[in-house]
């Protein structure tokens, strides 16, 4: 079932300093980690967007969007995706988060519509696995104009719906959706598990 009114936004513009290699290009079965995420989740959405700087994707089912600002922060990727999306909302996911659960995405999408719908895990927001409405764009732009860069830094200026940890664990008991591939060791561990 396609989630109506929501686009998939894969954020691929990070510095990848700890990995030492652009994360969106990390090899995986059938292509890259980014391909793996799109192959798993793309059928849930009417539109798939990959946002970043100088991104090249050899796919016909994906639209590549260039970051609209020079500043290197995932928040610029979120803004770029929101502005480019054909739908009024996007589900944003980092390109280094290959374990996100479809049930969690549905839980977030079907939550009360607000500017941001974000999981709260272990007391912290998980803004790179969240739903953003186009109505959040102005708040993000004002925050970036003021010199901000933290992904959650604009939350105080918009409406935010928090999905608490117990609700998250109901669909993702081990919280695997929030595992990142930050280092070569993380990637090696994921690659070996994916090959099994």
Secondary structure, 3 states (H helix, E strand, C coil): CCCCCEEEEEECCCCCCCCCCCHHHCEECCEEHHHHHHHHHHHHCCCEEEEECCCCCCCCCCEEEECCCCCCCHHHHHHHHHHHCCCCEEEEEECCCCCCCHHHHHHHHCCCCCCEEEEEECCEEEEEEEEEEHHHHHHHHHHHHCCCCCCCCCHHHCCEEEECHHHHHHHCCCCHHHCCCCCHHHHHHHHHHHHC
